[in-house]
């Protein structure tokens, strides 16, 4: 994924930057053809869409394919049976259940990052009392993280329970092994930091959810409700965010001092 431009501002200070995906992609596994029944064997080759092979043509027997795990510009060949066994072994550990352990919340959150999955957890009929007991426990102990493993398909995800409005919420977290190595960033914290920190309370205001609404999603929902026809469309245009003009330290410091004196 290409880096995306972004401009971030906090009060009077802003900087132009770029967004980079922090999560590391897992091992990529693809089907490779080494020769279909009735055709000559050949070096492993990736299938094209639809399932065709440059040497064999249309693939008619998928059991004759081999699995390849991408490693740089090559694919390491692994046996189908080994892949199935590995999937079965990992899925059997936690599939369909989550066994939580309590760990210090500050430590757990610092050593993990946000994931993609977020779920409301509801009790099955007859399990309401136990549900409320666990919900009460989670809600009354924010100093603890109730974290555990869950396997919806084959890959085991790391999740943490929290309470929101009387409902349990299960949030996916990214393990450290799933993160890219931290990049190195230059620069120094200059003397103007103390002035910026001193005016921080003057820039702080109550959180208003309406201010952070996804206006685009709401507009799309409104358009969908009012649409007269239903058609399939596609668009892929993206515009890079323009960087704000650079601020001189002198003018910025003057603004901060004026804010601090107000």
C-alpha positions, 0 to 999 in steps of 0.5 A: 500500500502506498503511503497516504499524505495527511496533515495533523494539527493540535491547536496552533501546531500542525505538521504534514505527514504520511500514513503507513500501515503498522500491521505486518501481513501474515504469510501469503499462501497460494495454489501452485500448479506443477502439472495436471493429470494427463499433462507434462509436469512442470515447475511450480507456477501461480494460477491466474484468474479464472483458475488457469495455468500457463502450461496446463490451461484450465485447472480441472483437478485442484487436488493436484495443486501444491501450496506455496508460502511466499518468501520474498520473491519466491514460494516455499512449497509445503504439503497440502496435508501439513497445511490441513494439519496445522489449521486443524491443530490451531483451530482446535485450541480456541475455536468457538470459545474465549478463555480470558485471563486478567492482566494489568490493563496499562501493561496489556494495552501498551504491548498490543495495538488496535485490531480490526474486529469489534463485536457486541457480546450477547448471552445465549438464552438461559445464560443471562445471569452469568453474563451479567456477573461477568459484565459487572466484573469487567465494568468494575475493574478497568485497571484490568484487561480481560484478554483471551484467544478466539478462533473464528476460522483458523487463525487465533485472534487476541481479544479483550473484553470491555463493558459499554452501556451494560453490554460486553464488547469484544475488541481485537488487539494486534500482537507485537509479532503482528506489527512491523518494526518501529521506524526511526524518526529524527527531530528534537523536542525544542524549548517551545514544548513547555509553552505548548504544554502550558496552553494545552488546558486552554485548548481542551474541551469536552468530547462531542461525538457529533464533532467526530461523526463520519459525515461521508458515511451518513451522506451515503446512507441518506443518498441510498434511502432517497435513491430511485434506482439501484445500479452497480457503480465503482470509483477508485479516485483518491486525492492526497491531502494538501500539506498546510503551509509551514509555520515559522517558530517565531510566529507560532511562539507569539501565538502560544504566548498570547494564548497562555496570557489570555 
